[in-house]
């Protein structure tokens, strides 16, 4: 299951933990790929990571949360809190 599918399937604590494990593996895979063949420093990394430091990762998640009212404007209003937190983490990867 790819990372986006895992995100779409977050509905409880167990599926959230599986998502976080996959997110970690995705980041570790990108770090390895980038050490072997670096991407352009002005774009995303090999696996689409826009934010490589903890500060930029958390800032991107926070920006997404503030910009979308924690997913409300993206239709996540009725989603469980596990899904909202998973989206927060995923947006730490991709949100600019």
N, C-alpha and C positions, 0 to 999 in steps of 0.2 A: 504494500500500500504506500503510495507516495505521500509526501508531507501535507499537501493540500487536501487529499482524501481523508487523511487522519484528522486534520483540523475539522473538516465537515462532519466527522463522526463523533466529535467530543460531545458527550451528554451527561457524564458523571465523573466521579473521581478516578475510576479505573481508566476510562478512555482519555482523560486529561493527562494522566501519567504516561500513557503510551505515546500521546502526542509530544510531550516534553522530551521523552527519550529519543523520538525521531528527530525533533528539532536539534537536540544536542548532536546526534549522529550526522545530521545534515551540515552543521557548522564544522564539526571535526573533519568531515569529508572535504569541505571547501578549503579549510586551512591547509590540508595536505595538498590539494590540487594547486592552490595558490603558491605554495612553497616550491612546487615543481615547475609551474608555468604561470607566472603572475599576470593577472588581468590589468587592463588600463586602470590607473588609480582614480580616474574620474568617473568610473561606472561601477556597476555591481560586480561582485566576485563571480567565480565559476558556477556557484549554485544560487546566484541571485541575491546574495547578502549585500545590502546597501550599507550596513552599519557593523563595523568590526570591533569597536570597543564597547565595553559595558556602558559607558556614558552615552554614546550615540545610540546604542540599542535601546536603553531605557528612555532616552529623550524621544526617539521615534515612536515607541509604544505610547508614551504620554501624549505626544502630539496627536496621534490617531485617536486616543481616548477623548481628548479635548475637542478635536475637530468634528468628531462624530457623536458626541454625547455618549461615549462608551458603546458605540455601535448602534445606538437608537436610530440614527439617520440612515443606517445601512440595513435596517430590518432585523436587528438583533434584540429588539426590545423584549420579546417574549422568550428569548433563549435563556438557558440556565447559566448561572454564574460561572461554571466551569468553562462553558463555551466562550463567554465573554473574556475571561482571563486568557484562554488559549489564543483568541484573536489578538489580544493585547501583545502577547509574546510573539506571535507570528508577524505582527506589524512592526515589532522591534527589528525584525529581519528585513522587511521590504519597504517600510514607510520612510519617506524622505522629509 
